[in-house]
């Protein structure tokens, strides 16, 4: 009897191993097409960029870290990197906090919440060319804003060729990405049980205490995703800035994308490759630090 039981256990264990192996191979085959595509169009080209960052653009001669020394001593690179860091440091906190406040408000508006959420998504559906036209209508020397200033007796301002252009860029980024982050926050709010709030209110907790002790801790899983996506989306604002102000806009909004575009036009592929590697490394480290901070809070 004992021998039969052992044989059954062994055969059962073998079947479980076979099933587990089958599911593992199924998972590998499922992600294989995506992995091949990412390798061909992202990983392999990026490895070539890393190789080019250590070579001379025309001759292909190995120059070591000279390209990296060149970009770090380049005033244009330092200006563009400083503006990009400033832009990200200002925009992302504003976007995250503002979208969270609006999302909490919309989540409580049961009657008009869906309509308002849809209205915040409209900027994402507007083509870039239309946004550029809107910028020109508003901020041109003869635009609507200067026309209003003149009508009240003020002097016109060259908005796009002064330090004001940076804040116009900030406003454009926040305006366009606000609806996307609101939807993500609302999705996180929908996962919080209403019974938790009811129990807290019965115990005498006010709205602010419910927000700090219930809403914020339960939204931490959404915060990491929203912060990373907002950070990556901040690099897409270059399109509007380039179409409005061209290759060389005002120094206050001269970003890394402007610099890389100009180097590409001049075929300075060695400097462009080195700058791209540094940029990718900084983005990777920031995301890893954010993830580490998030894991420590858990």
PAZAPA-4460 file (N, C-alpha, C; in steps of 0.05 Angstrom, whole numbers, plus 32768, in hexadecimal, padded with zeros to 4 digits):
% residues 298
    n_x    n_y    n_z   ca_x   ca_y   ca_z    c_x    c_y    c_z   seq   type   mol
   8011   7FE8   8000   8000   8000   8000   8011   8019   8000     1      X     A
   8026   8018   8011   8038   802F   8013   8047   8033   7FF9     2      X     A
   804F   801E   7FEB   805E   8020   7FD2   804C   802D   7FBC     3      X     A
   8032   8025   7FBC   8020   8031   7FA8   801C   804F   7FAD     4      X     A
   801B   8056   7FC7   8018   8073   7FCD   8030   8083   7FC4     5      X     A
   8048   8077   7FC8   8061   8085   7FBF   8061   8088   7FA1     6      X     A
   8059   8073   7F92   8058   8074   7F75   8045   808A   7F6C     7      X     A
   802E   808B   7F79   801A   80A0   7F72   8025   80BC   7F77     8      X     A
   8032   80BF   7F8E   803D   80D9   7F94   8052   80E2   7F80     9      X     A
   8063   80CE   7F78   8077   80D5   7F64   806B   80DD   7F49    10      X     A
   8057   80CD   7F40   804A   80D3   7F27   803C   80EE   7F28    11      X     A
   8030   80F4   7F3F   8022   810D   7F42   8036   8125   7F41    12      X     A
   804D   8120   7F4E   8062   8135   7F4E   806D   813A   7F32    13      X     A
   8070   8124   7F23   807A   8127   7F07   8066   8137   7EF6    14      X     A
   804C   8131   7EFA   8037   813F   7EEB   8038   815D   7EF2    15      X     A
   803B   8163   7F0C   803C   817F   7F14   8054   818D   7F08    16      X     A
   806B   8180   7F07   8083   818C   7EFB   807E   8191   7EDD    17      X     A
   8072   817D   7ECF   806C   8180   7EB3   805A   8198   7EAD    18      X     A
   8045   819A   7EBE   8031   81B0   7EBA   803F   81CB   7EBF    19      X     A
   8050   81CC   7ED5   805E   81E4   7EDB   8071   81EC   7EC4    20      X     A
   8080   81D8   7EB9   8092   81DD   7EA3   8083   81E7   7E8A    21      X     A
   806B   81DB   7E86   805B   81E2   7E6F   8052   81FF   7E71    22      X     A
   8049   8208   7E89   8041   8223   7E8D   8058   8237   7E8A    23      X     A
   8070   822F   7E94   8087   8240   7E91   808E   8244   7E73    24      X     A
   808E   822F   7E64   8093   8231   7E47   807E   8242   7E39    25      X     A
   8065   823F   7E42   804F   824F   7E37   8053   826D   7E3C    26      X     A
   805C   8273   7E55   8062   828F   7E5B   8079   829A   7E4A    27      X     A
   808E   828A   7E47   80A5   8293   7E37   809D   8298   7E1A    28      X     A
   808D   8285   7E0F   8084   8288   7DF3   8072   82A0   7DF0    29      X     A
   8063   82A6   7E05   8050   82BD   7E04   805F   82D8   7E02    30      X     A
   8075   82DB   7E11   8083   82F4   7E11   8099   82F5   7DFC    31      X     A
   809F   82DE   7DEF   80B5   82DD   7DDC   80B2   82F1   7DC5    32      X     A
   809A   82F3   7DB8   8098   8306   7DA2   809D   8323   7DAA    33      X     A
   8093   832A   7DC2   8097   8345   7DCC   80B5   834A   7DD2    34      X     A
   80C2   8336   7DDE   80DE   8338   7DE4   80EF   833B   7DCB    35      X     A
   80E8   832C   7DB7   80F7   832E   7D9D   80F4   834A   7D91    36      X     A
   80DB   8354   7D92   80D6   836F   7D87   80E5   8384   7D96    37      X     A
   80E4   8383   7DB1   80F3   8396   7DC1   8111   8394   7DBD    38      X     A
   811B   837C   7DB9   8138   8378   7DB5   8140   8384   7D9A    39      X     A
   8130   8380   7D85   8137   838A   7D6B   8135   83A8   7D69    40      X     A
   8120   83B3   7D74   811B   83D0   7D71   8125   83E2   7D88    41      X     A
   812C   83D6   7D9F   8135   83E6   7DB6   8150   83DE   7DC0    42      X     A
   8153   83C4   7DC9   816B   83BC   7DD7   8183   83BC   7DC5    43      X     A
   8181   83AF   7DAE   8198   83AE   7D9C   81A0   83C9   7D91    44      X     A
   818D   83DB   7D88   8195   83F6   7D81   81A2   8405   7D98    45      X     A
   8198   8402   7DB1   81A4   8410   7DC7   81C0   8406   7DCD    46      X     A
   81C5   83EC   7DCA   81E0   83E2   7DCD   81F3   83EE   7DB8    47      X     A
   81E9   83F3   7DA0   81F9   8400   7D8C   81FF   841D   7D93    48      X     A
   81EB   842A   7DA0   81EF   8446   7DA9   8205   8447   7DBE    49      X     A
   8205   8434   7DD0   821A   8432   7DE5   8235   842F   7DD8    50      X     A
   8237   841E   7DC3   8250   841A   7DB5   8259   8434   7DA8    51      X     A
   8247   8442   7D9B   824D   845B   7D8D   8256   8471   7DA0    52      X     A
   824D   846F   7DB9   8254   8484   7DCC   8272   8483   7DD3    53      X     A
   827F   846D   7DCC   829C   846B   7DD2   82AD   846C   7DB8    54      X     A
   82A1   8474   7DA2   82AF   8476   7D89   82AC   8491   7D7D    55      X     A
   82BD   8497   7D69   82BB   84B0   7D5A   82A6   84AE   7D45    56      X     A
   8297   84C4   7D40   827F   84C2   7D2E   8286   84BA   7D12    57      X     A
   829B   84C5   7D06   82A0   84C1   7CE9   82B2   84A8   7CE5    58      X     A
   82C9   84A7   7CF3   82DC   8492   7CEE   82D5   8478   7CFD    59      X     A
   82C5   847A   7D12   82BE   8463   7D22   82D5   845A   7D35    60      X     A
   82E9   846C   7D38   8300   8465   7D49   82F8   8466   7D66    61      X     A
   8303   8453   7D76   82FE   8451   7D92   830A   8469   7DA1    62      X     A
   82FA   8479   7DB0   8304   8490   7DBE   82FF   848F   7DDC    63      X     A
   82F5   8478   7DE5   82F1   8475   7E02   82DB   8487   7E0C    64      X     A
   82E1   8495   7E22   82CD   84A7   7E2F   82CF   84C4   7E26    65      X     A
   82DD   84C9   7E11   82E1   84E4   7E07   82C7   84F1   7E00    66      X     A
   82B4   84E1   7DF4   829A   84EC   7DED   828B   84F5   7E06    67      X     A
   828D   84E7   7E1C   8280   84EE   7E34   828D   8507   7E40    68      X     A
   82A7   8509   7E3F   82B4   8522   7E48   82AB   853A   7E38    69      X     A
   82A8   8535   7E1E   82A0   854B   7E0C   8284   8556   7E13    70      X     A
   8271   8544   7E18   8256   854D   7E1D   8254   855B   7E39    71      X     A
   8263   8551   7E4C   8261   855D   7E67   826F   8578   7E68    72      X     A
   8281   857E   7E55   828D   8598   7E54   827F   85AA   7E40    73      X     A
   826A   85A0   7E33   825C   85B0   7E1F   8247   85C2   7E2D    74      X     A
   8249   85DC   7E29   8235   85EE   7E36   8218   85E9   7E2E    75      X     A
   8214   85E1   7E14   81F9   85DC   7E0B   81ED   85C3   7E19    76      X     A
   81FE   85AF   7E1E   81F4   8597   7E2C   81EE   859E   7E49    77      X     A
   81FE   85AD   7E56   81F9   85B5   7E72   81E0   85C5   7E74    78      X     A
   81DC   85D8   7E61   81C3   85E8   7E61   81AB   85D7   7E5D    79      X     A
   81AC   85C5   7E49   8195   85B4   7E43   818F   85A1   7E5A    80      X     A
   81A4   8595   7E65   819F   8582   7E7C   8194   8591   7E94    81      X     A
   819E   85A9   7E99   8193   85B9   7EB0   8176   85C0   7EAC    82      X     A
   816F   85C9   7E94   8153   85D0   7E8E   8141   85B8   7E90    83      X     A
   814A   85A0   7E86   813A   8588   7E87   8135   857F   7EA4    84      X     A
   814B   8580   7EB5   8147   8579   7ED1   8134   858D   7EDF    85      X     A
   8137   85A6   7ED9   8125   85BA   7EE5   8108   85B6   7EDC    86      X     A
   8105   85B0   7EC3   80EA   85AB   7EB8   80DD   8593   7EC6    87      X     A
   80EB   857D   7EC8   80E1   8565   7ED4   80DB   856A   7EF2    88      X     A
   80EE   8577   7F00   80EA   857C   7F1D   80D3   858D   7F23    89      X     A
   80CB   859F   7F11   80B4   85B1   7F15   809A   85A4   7F0C    90      X     A
   809B   8597   7EF5   8082   858D   7EE8   8076   8575   7EF7    91      X     A
   8087   8562   7EFD   807C   8549   7F08   806E   854C   7F23    92      X     A
   807A   855A   7F36   806B   855F   7F4F   8051   856E   7F4B    93      X     A
   8051   8583   7F3A   8039   8591   7F34   8024   857F   7F28    94      X     A
   802C   856F   7F14   8019   855E   7F07   800D   8549   7F19    95      X     A
   801E   853C   7F2A   8015   8526   7F3B   8002   8531   7F50    96      X     A
   8009   8547   7F5D   7FF9   8552   7F73   7FDE   855D   7F67    97      X     A
   7FE0   856C   7F52   7FC7   8578   7F46   7FB4   8562   7F3C    98      X     A
   7FBF   854E   7F2F   7FAE   8538   7F24   7FA2   8528   7F3B    99      X     A
   7FB0   8525   7F51   7FA5   8516   7F68   7F8E   8526   7F74   100      X     A
   7F92   853F   7F78   7F7C   8550   7F84   7F63   854F   7F72   101      X     A
   7F67   8552   7F58   7F50   8552   7F46   7F43   8536   7F45   102      X     A
   7F54   8521   7F46   7F49   8505   7F45   7F38   8500   7F5E   103      X     A
   7F41   8508   7F75   7F31   8504   7F8E   7F16   8513   7F8C   104      X     A
   7F17   852B   7F81   7EFE   853B   7F7E   7EEB   852D   7F6A   105      X     A
   7EF6   8524   7F53   7EE5   8517   7F3F   7EDA   84FC   7F49   106      X     A
   7EEA   84EE   7F59   7EE1   84D4   7F63   7EC9   84D7   7F75   107      X     A
   7EC7   84EE   7F83   7EB0   84F2   7F94   7E98   84FD   7F86   108      X     A
   7E9C   8507   7F6D   7E86   8512   7F5E   7E79   84FB   7F4E   109      X     A
   7E66   84EE   7F59   7E5A   84D7   7F4C   7E49   84DF   7F34   110      X     A
   7E3E   84F7   7F34   7E2C   84FF   7F1F   7E3A   8508   7F06   111      X     A
   7E4E   8519   7F09   7E5C   8525   7EF1   7E79   851B   7EEF   112      X     A
   7E80   8508   7F00   7E9C   84FF   7F00   7EA6   84F5   7EE6   113      X     A
   7E96   84E4   7ED9   7E9F   84D7   7EBF   7EA2   84EC   7EAA   114      X     A
   7E8F   84FF   7EA9   7E91   8514   7E94   7EA9   8526   7E98   115      X     A
   7EAF   852D   7EB1   7EC6   853D   7EB7   7EE0   852F   7EB1   116      X     A
   7EE1   8515   7EB7   7EFA   8505   7EB1   7EFF   8505   7E93   117      X     A
   7EEA   8502   7E84   7EED   8502   7E67   7EF7   851C   7E5C   118      X     A
   7EED   8532   7E68   7EF6   854D   7E5F   7F13   8551   7E65   119      X     A
   7F1E   8546   7E7A   7F3B   8549   7E80   7F4C   8539   7E6D   120      X     A
   7F41   8525   7E5F   7F50   8515   7E4C   7F51   8522   7E30   121      X     A
   7F41   8536   7E2C   7F40   8543   7E11   7F5C   854D   7E08   122      X     A
   7F6C   855A   7E19   7F87   8563   7E10   7F98   854D   7E04   123      X     A
   7F95   8534   7E0E   7FA5   851F   7E03   7F9D   8518   7DE7   124      X     A
   7F84   851D   7DE0   7F7A   8517   7DC5   7F80   852C   7DB0   125      X     A
   7F89   8544   7DBA   7F8F   855A   7DA7   7FAA   8555   7D99   126      X     A
   7FAB   8557   7D7F   7FC4   8553   7D71   7FD9   8568   7D78   127      X     A
   7FF2   8561   7D75   8008   8574   7D7C   8006   858D   7D6C   128      X     A
   7FFF   858B   7D52   7FFE   85A2   7D41   7FE8   85B6   7D4B   129      X     A
   7FD2   85AB   7D55   7FBD   85BD   7D60   7FC7   85CB   7D79   130      X     A
   7FD6   85BD   7D8A   7FE1   85C9   7DA2   7FF4   85E0   7D9B   131      X     A
   8005   85DB   7D87   8017   85EF   7D7E   8008   8608   7D74   132      X     A
   7FF3   8604   7D65   7FE3   861A   7D5B   7FD6   8629   7D73   133      X     A
   7FCE   861A   7D87   7FC2   8627   7D9F   7FD7   8638   7DAD   134      X     A
   7FF0   862E   7DAF   8005   863D   7DBB   8009   8658   7DAD   135      X     A
   800A   8656   7D92   800F   866E   7D83   7FF8   8682   7D85   136      X     A
   7FE0   8678   7D86   7FC9   868A   7D89   7FC9   8698   7DA4   137      X     A
   7FD3   868B   7DB8   7FD3   8696   7DD3   7FEB   86A8   7DD8   138      X     A
   8003   869D   7DD1   801C   86A9   7DDB   802C   86B8   7DC6   139      X     A
   8022   86BB   7DAD   8030   86CA   7D99   8031   86E8   7DA0   140      X     A
   8043   86F7   7D93   8045   8714   7D98   802A   8721   7D93   141      X     A
   801B   8717   7D7F   8001   8722   7D79   7FEB   870E   7D80   142      X     A
   7FF0   86FE   7D94   7FDD   86EA   7D9D   7FC8   86F4   7DB0   143      X     A
   7FB7   86E2   7DB9   7FA0   86E9   7DCA   7FAA   86F5   7DE5   144      X     A
   7FBE   86E9   7DF1   7FC7   86F2   7E0B   7FD3   870E   7E0A   145      X     A
   7FE3   8714   7DF5   7FEE   872F   7DF2   7FD8   8743   7DEB   146      X     A
   7FC5   8739   7DDB   7FAE   874B   7DD5   7F9F   8753   7DEE   147      X     A
   7F9B   8740   7E00   7F8D   8747   7E19   7F9E   875A   7E2A   148      X     A
   7FB8   8756   7E2B   7FCA   8767   7E3B   7FC9   8784   7E30   149      X     A
   7FC9   8786   7E15   7FC8   87A1   7E09   7FAD   87AE   7E0E   150      X     A
   7F98   879E   7E0F   7F7D   87AA   7E14   7F7A   87B6   7E2F   151      X     A
   7F8A   87AD   7E43   7F88   87B8   7E5E   7F9F   87CB   7E63   152      X     A
   7FAD   87D3   7E4D   7FC2   87E8   7E50   7FDE   87DE   7E56   153      X     A
   7FE2   87C4   7E54   7FFD   87B9   7E5A   800E   87B7   7E41   154      X     A
   8027   87AE   7E45   8039   87AB   7E2E   803B   878D   7E27   155      X     A
   803F   8788   7E0D   8040   876D   7E04   8059   875F   7E0D   156      X     A
   8058   8744   7E0E   806F   8734   7E17   8074   871F   7E01   157      X     A
   808E   871B   7DFB   8096   8706   7DE8   8098   86EC   7DF7   158      X     A
   8081   86DF   7DFB   807F   86C8   7E0D   8092   86B1   7E06   159      X     A
   8093   86AB   7DEC   80A2   8693   7DE3   80C0   8698   7DE0   160      X     A
   80C9   86B1   7DE3   80E6   86B7   7DE0   80F0   86C5   7DFA   161      X     A
   80E6   86BC   7E10   80EE   86C7   7E2A   80ED   86B0   7E3E   162      X     A
   80F3   86B6   7E57   80F3   86A2   7E6C   80D7   8698   7E72   163      X     A
   80C3   86A6   7E68   80A7   869D   7E6C   80A2   8683   7E5C   164      X     A
   80B2   867E   7E48   80AD   8666   7E37   80B0   864D   7E47   165      X     A
   80C2   864C   7E5B   80C5   8634   7E6B   80AB   862E   7E7A   166      X     A
   809E   8642   7E85   8085   863D   7E94   806E   8637   7E81   167      X     A
   806F   8640   7E68   805B   8638   7E54   805E   861A   7E4E   168      X     A
   8078   8611   7E4D   807D   85F5   7E49   8073   85E4   7E60   169      X     A
   8077   85EE   7E78   806D   85E0   7E90   804F   85DE   7E8F   170      X     A
   8042   85F4   7E89   8025   85F4   7E87   801B   85E1   7E72   171      X     A
   8028   85E0   7E5B   8020   85CE   7E46   8022   85B1   7E4E   172      X     A
   8038   85AA   7E5C   803B   858E   7E65   8026   8586   7E79   173      X     A
   8022   8597   7E8D   800E   8591   7EA1   7FF2   858F   7E95   174      X     A
   7FEB   85A2   7E84   7FD1   85A2   7E78   7FCC   8589   7E67   175      X     A
   7FE0   8580   7E58   7FDC   8569   7E46   7FDB   854F   7E55   176      X     A
   7FEA   854C   7E6B   7FED   8532   7E79   7FDB   8530   7E92   177      X     A
   7FCD   8545   7E98   7FBD   8545   7EB1   7FA7   8530   7EB0   178      X     A
   7F99   852E   7E99   7F83   851B   7E98   7F8C   84FE   7E9A   179      X     A
   7FA3   84F8   7E8E   7FAE   84DD   7E8F   7FB4   84D4   7EAC   180      X     A
   7FC0   84E6   7EBB   7FC6   84E0   7ED7   7FAD   84DF   7EE8   181      X     A
   7F9A   84EF   7EE2   7F80   84EF   7EF1   7F73   84D3   7EEE   182      X     A
   7F73   84C9   7ED5   7F66   84AF   7ED1   7F75   8499   7EE1   183      X     A
   7F8F   849A   7EE2   7F9E   8487   7EF2   7F99   8489   7F10   184      X     A
   7F97   84A2   7F19   7F90   84A6   7F36   7F74   849C   7F3C   185      X     A
   7F61   84A2   7F2A   7F45   8499   7F2E   7F44   847A   7F2F   186      X     A
   7F54   846D   7F1E   7F54   8450   7F1F   7F5E   8445   7F3A   187      X     A
   7F72   8453   7F45   7F7C   844B   7F60   7F67   8451   7F75   188      X     A
   7F59   8467   7F73   7F45   846E   7F87   7F2D   845B   7F86   189      X     A
   7F27   8451   7F6E   7F11   843E   7F6B   7F17   8423   7F7A   190      X     A
   7F30   841D   7F7E   7F37   8404   7F8C   7F36   8406   7FAA   191      X     A
   7F31   841E   7FB5   7F2F   8421   7FD2   7F12   841C   7FDB   192      X     A
   7F0D   840A   7FED   7EF2   8404   7FF6   7EE6   841B   8005   193      X     A
   7ECD   8421   7FFE   7EBF   8437   800B   7EB9   8431   8028   194      X     A
   7EB8   8417   802F   7EB3   840F   804B   7EC9   8419   805E   195      X     A
   7EE1   841B   8054   7EF7   8425   8065   7EF2   8442   806D   196      X     A
   7EE9   8452   8059   7EE3   846E   8060   7ECB   8470   8073   197      X     A
   7EB7   845F   806F   7EA0   8460   8081   7EA8   8459   809D   198      X     A
   7EB9   8445   80A0   7EC2   843D   80BB   7ED2   8453   80C8   199      X     A
   7EE3   8461   80B8   7EF3   8477   80C3   7EE1   848E   80CC   200      X     A
   7ECC   8494   80BC   7EBB   84AB   80C2   7EAB   84A4   80DC   201      X     A
   7EA3   848B   80DF   7E95   8483   80F7   7EA6   8488   8110   202      X     A
   7EC1   8483   810D   7ED4   8488   8123   7EDB   84A5   8127   203      X     A
   7ECF   84B7   8116   7ED3   84D3   811A   7EE8   84E0   8109   204      X     A
   7EF2   84D1   80F5   7F07   84DC   80E3   7EFA   84F0   80CF   205      X     A
   7F08   8506   80CB   7EFF   851A   80B8   7F09   8514   809C   206      X     A
   7F02   8525   8089   7F0A   8521   806D   7F28   8521   8069   207      X     A
   7F35   8534   8076   7F52   8537   8073   7F60   851E   807F   208      X     A
   7F57   8515   8096   7F63   84FE   80A2   7F5E   84E5   8091   209      X     A
   7F47   84E2   8086   7F41   84CC   8074   7F54   84CC   805B   210      X     A
   7F58   84E4   8051   7F6A   84E7   803A   7F86   84DF   8041   211      X     A
   7F91   84E8   8058   7FAC   84E3   8060   7FB1   84C6   8069   212      X     A
   7F9D   84BB   8077   7FA1   84A1   8083   7F97   8489   8072   213      X     A
   7F84   8490   8060   7F78   847A   8050   7F7F   847D   8032   214      X     A
   7F79   8495   8027   7F7C   8499   800A   7F99   8497   8002   215      X     A
   7FAA   84A7   800E   7FC6   84A8   8006   7FD4   848D   8009   216      X     A
   7FD2   8480   8020   7FE0   8465   8022   7FD6   8451   800D   217      X     A
   7FBD   8452   8007   7FB2   843E   7FF3   7FB9   8446   7FD7   218      X     A
   7FC1   845F   7FD2   7FC8   8468   7FB7   7FE6   8465   7FB1   219      X     A
   7FF6   845D   7FC5   8012   845A   7FC1   8019   8447   7FAA   220      X     A
   800B   8430   7FA7   8011   841F   7F90   800E   842D   7F75   221      X     A
   7FFB   8440   7F73   7FF6   844F   7F5A   800B   8465   7F57   222      X     A
   8017   846F   7F6D   8029   8485   7F6B   8042   847F   7F5B   223      X     A
   804D   8467   7F5E   8065   845F   7F50   8060   845F   7F32   224      X     A
   804A   8453   7F29   8043   8452   7F0D   803F   846D   7F01   225      X     A
   8030   847E   7F10   8029   8499   7F06   8042   84AA   7F04   226      X     A
   8054   84A8   7F18   806C   84B8   7F18   807E   84B0   7F00   227      X     A
   8081   8496   7EFC   8093   848D   7EE6   8087   8495   7ECB   228      X     A
   806D   8492   7EC7   8061   8499   7EAD   8062   84B8   7EA9   229      X     A
   805E   84C7   7EBE   805F   84E4   7EBC   807C   84ED   7EB5   230      X     A
   808F   84DF   7EC0   80AB   84E5   7EBA   80B2   84DF   7E9D   231      X     A
   80A9   84C9   7E93   80AE   84C2   7E77   809F   84D4   7E64   232      X     A
   8087   84DC   7E6C   8077   84EE   7E5A   8083   850A   7E59   233      X     A
   8093   8511   7E6D   809F   852C   7E6D   80B2   8530   7E56   234      X     A
   80BC   851A   7E4A   80CF   851C   7E34   80C0   8520   7E19   235      X     A
   80A5   851D   7E19   8096   8520   7E01   808E   853D   7DFB   236      X     A
   8092   854F   7E0F   8089   856B   7E0B   809B   8579   7DF7   237      X     A
   80B2   856C   7DF0   80C5   8579   7DDD   80B7   857F   7DC2   238      X     A
   80A4   856F   7DBA   8097   8572   7D9F   808B   858E   7D9D   239      X     A
   807B   8596   7DB1   806E   85B0   7DB0   8083   85C6   7DB1   240      X     A
   8097   85C3   7DC2   80AB   85D8   7DC4   80BB   85DB   7DAA   241      X     A
   80C1   85C5   7D9D   80D0   85C6   7D84   80C0   85D2   7D6E   242      X     A
   80A6   85CB   7D6C   8095   85D6   7D56   808F   85F4   7D5A   243      X     A
   808F   85FD   7D73   8089   8619   7D78   80A2   862A   7D75   244      X     A
   80B9   8622   7D82   80D0   8632   7D84   80E8   8629   7D72   245      X     A
   80E6   8612   7D66   80FB   8609   7D54   8113   85FC   7D62   246      X     A
   812A   85FB   7D53   8142   85ED   7D5D   814E   85FB   7D75   247      X     A
   814D   8615   7D76   815A   8625   7D8B   8146   8637   7D98   248      X     A
   8136   862D   7DAB   8123   863E   7DB9   8131   864E   7DCE   249      X     A
   8122   865D   7DDE   812E   866C   7DF4   813D   8659   7E07   250      X     A
   8152   8663   7E13   8164   8651   7E23   8155   8644   7E3A   251      X     A
   813F   8651   7E44   8131   8646   7E5B   8123   862C   7E54   252      X     A
   811D   8627   7E3B   810F   860D   7E34   811F   85FD   7E1F   253      X     A
   8139   8601   7E1F   814B   85F1   7E0E   8150   85D7   7E1C   254      X     A
   8143   85C1   7E13   8143   85A7   7E21   8157   8594   7E13   255      X     A
   815B   857D   7E20   816D   8569   7E15   8164   8560   7DF9   256      X     A
   8149   855F   7DF5   8140   8557   7DDB   8148   856A   7DC5   257      X     A
   8148   8584   7DCB   8152   8598   7DB8   816F   8592   7DB1   258      X     A
   817F   858E   7DC6   819C   8589   7DC1   81A1   8570   7DB1   259      X     A
   8193   855A   7DB7   8197   8541   7DA8   818D   8544   7D8B   260      X     A
   8178   8553   7D88   816E   8558   7D6C   8182   8568   7D5C   261      X     A
   818F   857C   7D68   81A3   858C   7D5A   81BC   857C   7D54   262      X     A
   81C4   856B   7D67   81DC   855A   7D62   81D6   8546   7D4C   263      X     A
   81BE   853C   7D4B   81B6   8529   7D36   81B7   8537   7D1B   264      X     A
   81AD   854F   7D1A   81AE   855E   7D01   81CA   8563   7CF7   265      X     A
   81DD   8568   7D0B   81F9   856D   7D04   8209   8554   7D01   266      X     A
   81FC   853C   7D04   8209   8522   7D02   821F   851F   7D17   267      X     A
   821B   852B   7D2E   822D   8527   7D45   8224   850E   7D55   268      X     A
   8226   84F7   7D47   821A   84DF   7D52   8229   84D5   7D6B   269      X     A
   8243   84DB   7D6D   8252   84D2   7D84   8249   84E1   7D9E   270      X     A
   8246   84FB   7D9C   823C   850B   7DB3   821F   8504   7DB9   271      X     A
   820F   8500   7DA4   81F3   84F9   7DA8   81F1   84DE   7DB6   272      X     A
   8201   84CA   7DAE   8201   84B0   7DBA   8208   84B1   7DD8   273      X     A
   821D   84C1   7DDE   8226   84C3   7DFA   8210   84D0   7E0B   274      X     A
   8204   84E5   7E00   81EF   84F3   7E0F   81D6   84E1   7E13   275      X     A
   81D0   84D1   7DFF   81B9   84BE   7E01   81BF   84A9   7E16   276      X     A
   81D7   849F   7E18   81DE   848B   7E2C   81DC   8497   7E48   277      X     A
   81E7   84B0   7E4C   81E5   84BD   7E65   81C8   84C2   7E6D   278      X     A
   81B8   84CB   7E5A   819B   84D0   7E5F   818D   84B6   7E67   279      X     A
   8192   84A0   7E59   8185   8487   7E5F   818E   847D   7E7B   280      X     A
   81A7   8481   7E81   81B2   8478   7E9B   81A5   8488   7EB2   281      X     A
   81A2   84A2   7EAF   8195   84B3   7EC3   8178   84AB   7EC7   282      X     A
   816A   84A7   7EB1   814E   849E   7EB3   814B   8484   7EC2   283      X     A
   815D   8471   7EBB   815C   8456   7EC7   8162   8459   7EE5   284      X     A
   8175   8468   7EED   817C   846B   7F09   8166   8479   7F19   285      X     A
   8159   848D   7F0D   8143   849B   7F1A   812C   8488   7F1F   286      X     A
   8125   8477   7F0B   810F   8464   7F0E   8116   844F   7F23   287      X     A
   812F   8446   7F24   8138   8433   7F38   8137   843F   7F54   288      X     A
   813F   8458   7F57   813E   8465   7F71   8121   8469   7F7A   289      X     A
   8110   8470   7F67   80F3   8473   7F6E   80E7   8458   7F76   290      X     A
   80EE   8443   7F68   80E4   8429   7F70   80EF   8420   7F8B   291      X     A
   8109   8426   7F91   8114   841F   7FAB   8106   842E   7FC1   292      X     A
   8100   8448   7FBC   80F2   8458   7FD0   80D6   844D   7FD4   293      X     A
   80C9   8444   7FBF   80AE   8439   7FC1   80AF   841F   7FD0   294      X     A
   80C3   840D   7FCB   80C5   83F4   7FD9   80CA   83F7   7FF7   295      X     A
   80DA   840C   7FFD   80DF   8411   801A   80C6   841A   8029   296      X     A
   80B4   8428   801B   809B   8430   8028   8089   8419   802C   297      X     A
   808B   8405   801B   807A   83ED   801F   8083   83DD   8037   298      X     A
***
